[in-house]
Amino acid sequence: MTDAPVTHIPLLSVEELSVEFRTRNGTVFALEDVGFALDKGETIALVGESGSGKSVTAFALLGISDPAAKVTKGRAVFGGLDLLSQPEKVLRELRGRELSMIFQNPRAALNPIRPIGKQIADILLRHGGATGQTAKAKAVEMLAAVRIPDPERRAKAYPFELSGGMCQRVMIAMALACSPALLIADEPTTGLDVTTQAAIMDLIRDLSRERGMATILITHDLGLAAEIADRIVVMHAGHIVETAPTAQLFANPRHPYTRRLIGATPGEGRSLADLTAIPGGLPDLRKAPLPACRYSARCERRAADCEAPLPRLVAAHSLTACHHPLS
């Protein structure tokens, strides 16, 4: 008698996620059949131009989408629960405890009239089962963990008294306060200087490794993704067009859009003359029916069969949604 094979179960499995926005100017088909998987302790990066659907994906997973948004299809299984079908009460309990997010603008996300130590303590009281004094002490510990100097004094400060980099560190402390299994970092270095950007990304990477936490990094910066992600998921106009381990994707990009993105990314030893712009722009996502390949109008490899349905990407580690991928 042989042992049955062990079935691999990812921490998060997203399948056929589709989201529409109902607006005065028509329905925007923001996401279509988005699918990827994430293992415990793994870091993936969702990359692509602005408007590709990266943040929309994250907001849908956490149940914090704009009221105009509607999930029309899909599943997102996390810890045995389909996040997309859970009531708000369940999602509210999961957010902060099992799922956390770092937002693009920390100053807008922080309460301007409450000391930062109390804001961290609020999360510990709500989701961490802490008491008043324990929460206060833990908040100071979290500020120290994200390398904020003199954390006891800083805990009494208000957001307007801190720099942008410090506010981002506070957001990281809040996100990690209850040791979540999954962290989503949405453009966490936006508006920060280069030195502070590097420090913030090093901090996220180090804390993720120390805690065995899975991380989804949302960024338009492929260079940044290359430094921190184990695997990269490339998005274009609401589609996932390619997913692969980071080193493989850079060494051998198979989707024409991925190659264009890499060509437009600054890097060590590359001058401005080495960079090439991506031709065209994103399609109007209100014009239904949209083409099967939303990149086809911009693609130099376009052929008649590009109008046929694309190969499906369902929680795969290395696939390309293209009828004519690069070799």
N, C-alpha and C positions, 0 to 999 in steps of 0.2 A: 504493500500500500504506500503510495507516494503522498507527500504533503501537498495540499492545494496551494497554488501560487498566491503570494501575498499581493493584494490589490493596493496600488498606490492611491492614496487619497490626498489631494492637495489641500492646503489651508483654505484657499479661495478658488472657486471655479466659476468663471463667468461664461455664460452660453447664450448666444443669439440676442444680446441686449440691444434693444431698439428704443429710441426716445424721439418723441416729436414735441415741438413747441407750437401751441395754438396762439397765433398773433393776429392783430388787425389786418396785417398784410398777407395773411395766408399761413399755411402750416409749414413749419420748417422741419425737415427730416434730418435731425441732428445726428443721430446714431442709427446704424443699421447692422444688425447681426454681429455685434462686437463680441469676441470671445477670447479669453486667455485664462491661464491658470497661474497660481502663485503658491510656492511651497513655504513651509515654516522656515524662517531665517533667511529667506531669499530676498534679494532686492531686484526689482524690475523697474525699467523706466518707460513711461509712455511719452513718446516724442512725436513732434510734428509741428507744422506752422500754427499760428494763432487761428482758431476757428476749426481746428481738426477734430475736436470733440474730446480732448483729454480731460478737462475739468468737468464737462458734462457727465463723463463716465464716472468720475469720482463722486460727484454729487448724487448721482442716481444710486450708487452703491450704498451711500450713507443715508439716503432718504432725505436729503436736504436740497432737492432741486427747486428751482423757481416754480411758483404756483402755475405758471403757464405750461410747464413741462409735463409730459405724460409718458410713462413707460408702457409701450404698446406690446412688447414681447420680451421674453428672455427669463433667465434664471441667474442668480448669483449665490451659490451655496457656500456658506461660511459656518464652520462648526456644526454642520448638519442642518442649518437653517437656510432657507431661501430668503435672502435679505429683501428681495423685491416684492415679496408677498406678505411681509410682516407688518402688523399694525404699528402706528407711531409709538405706542407705549413700549413695545419690545425694542424698537430701534433706539429709543431714548435711553434705555438701560444699557444697550450694547455700546453706544457712542460714549467715548470717554473711558469705558472699562475694557472693552475688547477691541474697539475700533477708534482710532484717533486721527485727527487731521491737522496739519499745519497749513494755514492759509497764506495767500500771496501778500496781503497787506496786514502786518501784525498790529499796527496802530489802530486800524479800523476794527480788528477782531477783539482787541482788549477793551475793557470797560475803562473809560478815561477818568472816572471819579472814584475808583476803588483801588487801593494799594495792590501791587502785583502779588504780594505774598498771600493776601486774602483771596485773590482770584484763584490761585493754585489750591489754597485750602478748601475753597468752595467745591472744587472738583473732587478732592479727597473725601470730603464729607458726603457728597452726593453719590459717588461711585466706589470709593475705596473703603467704606466702612470705618472711617477714622472718627475719633472724638475731637473736640475743639482743640485741646492742647497738642494732641498727637498730630492733627492736621497742620497746625502752625509750625511745629518742629519739622515735619516732613516737607513742608513747602520750602523751608530754608535749605534742607538737604537737597531738594531738587534744583534749586538755584545754584548750589555748589556743584551739582552733577553736570550742569550745562556750562560750567566754568565762568560763572559770574563772580567777580571779585567782591569780597565783603558781603556775602549773601544776607547776613542778618540785617545789615543796614539797608541793602537794596530791597529787601522784602517790604519795607515801609514806603518805598518810592511809588510814585504814580507813573503811568506810561509816558506822559509828556516830559518827565524828568530823565528819560533814558534815550539813548541813541537808537537808530533803526536796528543796528546789529544786536543791541541788548534786548530790544523788544522781541526780535525774532528768537533769541535764546529763551526768553520768557515763554513764548508760544511753544517752543520745544519742550520746556519743563512741564507746561500744562498738558501737552499731548502725551507725555510719557509718565505722568504722575501715577497712574494706576496700572502701569506695566501692560499696555495693550499688546495683543498678539499681532496686530496689523497697524502700521502707520502709513498714512497718505500725506506726502509732502507736495503741495501744489505750488510750483515755482517759488521755492523757499528763499531764494537769494535775490528776488526782484527788488531793484532799487538800492542794493547794497554795493559798496565799493569792492574792487576785486579781492583785496586782502580779506575783508570781512566775509565775502562769498566763500572763499576757500576755507576759512575757519568754521563757518556754519556747516558746510558739506562734510568736513572732517568730523565734526561733532556728531552729525546724524549718522554717518557711517560707523563711527566708533561705538556709539550707544546701541545701534542696531545689532552689531556683532556681540557686544557684551551681554545683551538681553535676549539674544536669539530671536529677535523680532523681525517679521516680514515687513518690507517697505515697498511702497509704490511711489516712485519719484515722477512727478509731472514736470516736463520741461520742454522748451523748444531748442535747448542747447545740447546738441549731440556730443560736444566735447565734455560737458559736465556729466552727461549720462555715461560716457565711456569710463569715467574715473570711478564711479560708484556702483554701477548696475552690474549684476550677474547676467542679465538678459535684457534685451531691448525690444519693445513693441512699438512699431512705427504706425502712426495714424495719419490718414489723409481724408478730409471732408466726411468724417463720421464713419469711415471704414478702417479696419486694421488691414494694412497691405503687406506687412512682413513682421515676423518675429523670429529671433535667433539669439543664441548666446552672444554676448557683446563682442568678444574677439573675432568670432566667425562673421558677424555682421559687418564689421569694419574691414576685415580681410577680403570678404567676398559678398558684397551686397548684391542681392538677386533681383529686387524690385527696382525698376527705373527711378521711382521717386526716392527710394532710399539712397541710391547712388547720387542723385541730385542734391539731397540734403547733406550728404557727406561732403560733396564738392563745394557747398556753400558755407561750410563750417570752418571758422578760423582754428588754427592749430599751431603747435610749436614748429617753427621753421617754415611757416607758410606766410607769404606776403599777400597784400590785398589783390595783387595781380593774379595770384593763384586761385582766388575764389571765383566761383561761377554762380550767377543768379539762376533761380528756378523759373523757367518761362511760364507765362500765364498767371492765372490766379485760381482760387478755389471756386468751384461751380456754385451757382445760386441754388441753395438747398430747398428753396420753395417751389422749384419748377419740377413738378411730378409729371410723368414718371422720370426719375433720374436714371442716367446710364448705369449699366451693371458695374462698370469700372468708372468711378468718379474722377480718376486721374487721366482717363483716355484722351480728353481734349488737349492735355498738356504734354502728352507722351510722344516721343520720337519713334517708339516701336509700335504704334497703333496699327492694328490690322482689322479686317472685317469681323473676325471671330471675337474681337474684344467686346462686341455687343452681347455675347453669350454670358450666362451666369458665371461668376467667378468661382474658382476653387474655394471650398469652405475652410475657414480657420476656426476650429473648435478646440479650445484649451490645448493648443499644440505648442511645443517648445521650439520648433524650427520649421516654418512654412512660409510660402510666398503666395499671395493672392494675385496671380498674374498669369495670363495665357502665354506670354512670351517673356519669361524671366531671363535675366542675364545669366550666362554660364559661369 
